[in-house]
Amino acid sequence: MKSISVDDLAALGPGVSIIDVREEDEYAEASVPGTRNVPLSRFQQSMGDVPAGKTVYVMCASGGRSSRATAHLVAEGYDAVNVMGGITEWYRNGHPVTYRANGN
């Protein structure tokens, strides 16, 4: 499985497709700008929300759920890359995060 560090992902710029497989309530609290939320709990039913035909970067809180989702996407023929460390590492390394008070 291909993986990428958060710093290398950030260096790719704003035009990349990033999906966040955390649950909706987690995503509502904080997210990486420009990501699309496709929760792992309904990932199978939401495959249509995953962009096809280009590389997709998959993140979660710390890398566990995203590695499972990445493996599934690769098995389905997607060019998917796991984001090591997830949003936790993204935040720790000083990259932008959008916060919503009370999930709003």
Secondary structure, DSSP 8 states (H G I E B T S, - for coil): --EE-HHHHHHT-TTSEEEE-S-HHHHHHEE-TT-EE--GGGTGGGGGGS--SS-EEEE-SSSHHHHHHHHHHHHTT--EEEETTHHHHHHHTT---EE-GGG-
